[in-house]
């Protein structure tokens, strides 16, 4: 047997949900180009597309949208759990703990297979998890800073309500639209580490809340979802565009990671990064009349990296620009990866549902590299 580290390129499933062409820099959800969805769709509509395979009618959209809005509030016992966490708890760790606890509020049986007899439960828990994710992240931003969380509103879209709950202010329409696009771009990306975690845990027929908690744990690592926070830290360390070349050359010389650069799938610029850069250019110019120093530094880093690494197929990925945008929106860096998780909950739930339709528990094998037969020696005779 051939061992392939990280299972790179090894098919783990058949899926109808999303598709990547790394050579062409193409990403589609259910056949729809991500660029068109980011420009014309909404997170709620895109979530329905991922979950059910087609764009909804107005009636279907309204029903789903209302269900999401009705599920924004969380039970007081859930809030009690959050209140007993240390204020130093990272938002991703909070999210993992609290989402796992939701299994106590939305229990399932061990025989739940996602068939027609369980479809109502599957639909209900899908809505609960996706809706609760944004509420929990927004609540914790206030609670970890010693303040009472802000109640959700039902008259706002998913992105608008999240902005409102985090800032306490009437959401700016332009920022809300940009956040909506960010959520769409992060909603799904084939069989990445956290999605594979979803499928593996889901294949055991574990409670879906436990399934998503395991995915959150996977996403929390800096080699996956944590990279966008690392990008901001890197740009702040560089300080200005003039320092970019020397910084990048030093990192390459010492074999250190350049955060936000390169992707296992893409050999050209990540299409999501291209979309975010375009949206950023337009909105930041409109809002401030100029590009921030952070954004200018990022553009110079991209230029230098393209010159030095482009021949290796290393270009910016989605994390490179998403963190910058979240900073411009006024979000704390600790929120960057949780926002990623909020968006990716749509893709995770879509893959969980797909896994249940033709489920087989994952049980890969290994290539053994240990010693051969060994004989037991009593402890008194060992030297």
PETA-V358818 format. One record per backbone hydrogen bond with DSSP energy under -0.5 kcal/mol. NH is the residue of the N-H (numbers start at 1). CO is the residue of the C=O. Records with the same first field share a line. If there is no record, write none. Layout:
BEGIN
NH = CO, CO
END
This chain:
BEGIN
4 = 2
5 = 3
7 = 4
8 = 5
10 = 7
11 = 9
19 = 28
21 = 26
22 = 20
25 = 21
26 = 21
28 = 19
29 = 32
30 = 17, 28
32 = 29
34 = 27
37 = 33
38 = 34
39 = 35
40 = 36
41 = 37
46 = 42
47 = 43
48 = 44
49 = 45
50 = 46
51 = 47
52 = 48
53 = 49
61 = 57
62 = 58
63 = 59
64 = 60
65 = 61
66 = 62
67 = 63
68 = 64
69 = 65
70 = 66
71 = 67, 68
72 = 69
78 = 75
79 = 75
80 = 76
81 = 77
82 = 78
83 = 79
84 = 80, 81
85 = 82
89 = 86
93 = 90
94 = 90
95 = 91
96 = 92
97 = 93
98 = 94
99 = 95
100 = 96
101 = 97
102 = 98, 99
103 = 100
104 = 101
105 = 101, 102
106 = 102
112 = 109
118 = 115
119 = 116
122 = 118
123 = 119
124 = 120
125 = 121
126 = 122
127 = 123
128 = 124
129 = 125
130 = 126
131 = 127
132 = 128
133 = 129
134 = 130
135 = 131
136 = 132
137 = 133
138 = 134
139 = 135
140 = 136
141 = 137
142 = 138, 139
143 = 139
144 = 140
145 = 142
146 = 143
147 = 142
161 = 157
162 = 158
163 = 159
164 = 160
165 = 161
166 = 162
167 = 163
168 = 164
176 = 172
177 = 173
178 = 174
179 = 175
180 = 176
181 = 177
182 = 178
183 = 179
184 = 180
185 = 181
186 = 182
187 = 183, 184
189 = 190
192 = 190
196 = 192
197 = 193
198 = 194
199 = 195
200 = 196
201 = 197
202 = 198
203 = 199
204 = 201
205 = 202
206 = 201
210 = 207
211 = 207
212 = 208
213 = 209
214 = 210
215 = 211
216 = 212
217 = 213
218 = 214
219 = 215
220 = 216
221 = 218
224 = 221
225 = 219
226 = 221
227 = 224
228 = 225
230 = 226
231 = 227
232 = 228
233 = 229
234 = 230
235 = 231
236 = 232
237 = 233
238 = 234
239 = 235
240 = 238
243 = 240
244 = 241
247 = 243
248 = 244
249 = 245
250 = 246
251 = 247
252 = 248
253 = 249
254 = 250
255 = 252
256 = 251
259 = 257
261 = 258
262 = 315
263 = 266
267 = 22
270 = 316
273 = 270
274 = 270
275 = 271
276 = 272
277 = 273
278 = 274
279 = 275
280 = 276
281 = 277
282 = 278
283 = 279
284 = 280
285 = 281
286 = 282
287 = 283
288 = 284
289 = 284, 285
290 = 284
296 = 292
297 = 293
298 = 294
299 = 295
300 = 296
301 = 297
302 = 298
303 = 299
304 = 300
305 = 301
306 = 302
307 = 303
308 = 304
309 = 305
310 = 305, 306
312 = 309
313 = 310
314 = 309
315 = 313
317 = 260
320 = 317
321 = 317
322 = 318
323 = 319
325 = 321
326 = 322
327 = 323
328 = 324
329 = 325
330 = 327
331 = 326
335 = 332
336 = 333
339 = 335
340 = 336
341 = 337
342 = 338
343 = 339
344 = 340
345 = 341
346 = 343
347 = 187
348 = 344
349 = 345
350 = 346
351 = 347
352 = 348
353 = 349
354 = 350
355 = 351
356 = 352
357 = 353, 354
358 = 354, 355
359 = 356
368 = 366
381 = 378
382 = 379
END
